[in-house]
Amino acid sequence: MKRKKLLVALLFTALFVMVCYQPLSAGWIIKSKTTSEYESGWSEMYLQNNVFKMVDEDHIFILNGNTRDLTFVNVQENTYWKGNLDDFKNRMKEFFGKAMDQYSAQMKEAMKNLTSEQRAMMEQMGKNNPMLNEMQGTKTKPPVVEVVRTGEVMTIVKRSARKYIVKSDGKKMEEVWLAENMISKKDWNPEIFRELAESMSMGVSSTDYEDSEQYWKLEDKGIPLKTVYFQDDYKSVDEVVELTEKNLPASTFEPPTDCKEMSLEHIFQNMEE
């Protein structure tokens, strides 16, 4: 009996050591394809220990959630900018302020020469334009966003994915097949992405459902393995085609060694949308 108790104690000790002293979580490589009636594309996402990299044909974006450093790479030009998120937010605020002043001056000048009918048309257009509403001091009405967790489950790249439906003002905008709790918070923390997105909007009220609290909560539930987007008669699909779990070297999250560092303004001005 004493021997059995000793073996049990040793077993629990071994398990405790394995849990407490396991190495940092392995990284993830997520390869996706985008298809629609008119175009197709690809992207690759790399995650490890709260560091993120997204790659497509034209751009590379890297965000370190621990140091708050971010990097934009223009693949076509082979140039990059690297800085801190707080610095980026200040630069965006400055850029947005200048753009608003210039846009406001141009609009005021243009409005002088409009007929009453044209002016009424411009005002109607402005109701759905966050920038115009910001200049005019009016508030845009945010959409009513609903995220529905369904009972449908399917297997994508050997992972279980649950279907969610995203509605904006009652209209279906997305079907999202989510791998719930697949990746730990060590590797994936959407909060810093929200901070980045909000810094780029610069406080302008948004009419996009993607900026709603409900949509951000969906991002916090897991990794989308397939998303179907609906926009009027247009439909596009993003789907993960390959999912690999492995340790990634630190060099994974650095810009290409032959890239030339440029100003942030230069990177943005020369990036193709």
Secondary structure, 3 states (H helix, E strand, C coil): CHHHHHHHHHHHHHHHHHHHCCCCCCEEEEEEEEEECCCEEEEEEEEECCEEEEECCCEEEEEECCCCEEEEEECCCCEEEEEEHHHHHHHHHHHHHHHHHHHHHHHHHHHCCCCHHHHHHHHHHHCCCHHHHHHHCCCCCCCCEEEEEEEEEEEECCEEEEEEEEEECCEEEEEEEEEECCCCCCCCCCHHHHHHHHHHHCCCCCCCHHHCHHHHHHHCCEEEEEEEEEECCEEEEEEEEEEEEECCCHHHHCCCCCCEECCHHHHHHCCCC
